[in-house]
Amino acid sequence: MKFRTAPAPHLPPASSVSSVMREVLIALIPAAVAYVWFFGWGLVFNIVIATAFAVLFEALMLKLRSKHLGPFLGDYSAIVAAVLLAFALPPLTPWWITVTGVAFAIVVAKHLYGGLGFNPFNPAMAAYAMLLVTFPLEMSIWLPPAIEDMETSQVSAYASLIAILTGSLPDGVPFDAISAATALDYLKTGQAEMQTMGEMQTSPLFGSMGARGWEWVANGFLLGGLWLMYKRIIRWHIPFSMLAGLFVISGIFYAIDADAYTSPFFNIFSGATMIGAFFIATDPVSTATSNRGRIIFGLGAGVLTYVIRTWGGYPDGVAFAVLIMNMTVPVIDHFTVPRIYGHEK
């Protein structure tokens, strides 16, 4: 009897790229629901636009690189990058800015470095940083949370769609009439005006733990991140160390002067902290490879996030913190090479 042996590897992998990416998309659902509840349907429209053009640019680059479309288009990596970028954008971002960001993420940050598995930077965060620097005005139009004590909190799905497609609201309503600063923006402005934390936190933009509305979005990311850990899609090292690094350094300065610095819980449950810890910094391609390296990577991202938020020029520093730590990965990997089994170190 003749037995046919398939070429190596003889054991199938426990999970494929497509299955991992699907789990990531599923894990983002709780945060998406909370986002739509508090900030309207703009996120949904941004996701649709970003996803459609991400697939288009992915197919175009694969064709130019003479790659087979099926296996690469079916791995969902372009869709995950598009969805993460959509979460980072203001809900009423004009469609052409979203398309520009997606083009940068897929063409420049991903394929010009060799495609999936070779990109040194997280594509979504590289695109977000580019948009933030290039279009600062459009990237600062945020909506207040839909709560009773915010008069301009409600924007209909129709108004959101018109604003995204045309760059203006229906009936000529100015964006100033419906937009508001985020809690992190408000803090940055208040600190420049020498206000104390107690004075600034009387604003309805602040909730019980973090930024009003955003704290629930952060809980959605936390729930999704715990699901990914349960499914063993990500490991605990980066999320734990990033949150711990941010919590400890913010706690130190908060203990020194609570009137001048934000509390640890506010930093954890505001801005992009949770999505950064569980969905951005854990990108397996652009992060450290060893467990010790991942802990160093996460700690660095957490500390840099606080430094940029507190003393930098941008209200939220997660994207820049992750991109800076992406640049340190070769050095981290060099000094944290795990011991080879059977060899003395």
Secondary structure as UniProt FT lines:
FT   HELIX           17..27
FT   HELIX           29..39
FT   HELIX           42..64
FT   TURN            65..66
FT   HELIX           69..73
FT   TURN            74..75
FT   HELIX           77..88
FT   TURN            91..92
FT   HELIX           95..103
FT   HELIX           104..108
FT   TURN            109..110
FT   HELIX           111..113
FT   TURN            116..118
FT   HELIX           123..134
FT   TURN            136..137
FT   HELIX           138..140
FT   TURN            148..149
FT   TURN            151..152
FT   HELIX           157..166
FT   HELIX           170..172
FT   HELIX           175..177
FT   HELIX           183..192
FT   TURN            193..194
FT   HELIX           197..200
FT   TURN            201..202
FT   TURN            204..205
FT   TURN            212..213
FT   HELIX           214..230
FT   TURN            231..232
FT   HELIX           237..256
FT   TURN            258..260
FT   HELIX           264..268
FT   TURN            271..272
FT   HELIX           273..275
FT   HELIX           276..280
FT   TURN            281..282
FT   TURN            284..286
FT   HELIX           291..311
FT   HELIX           318..335
FT   TURN            341..342
//
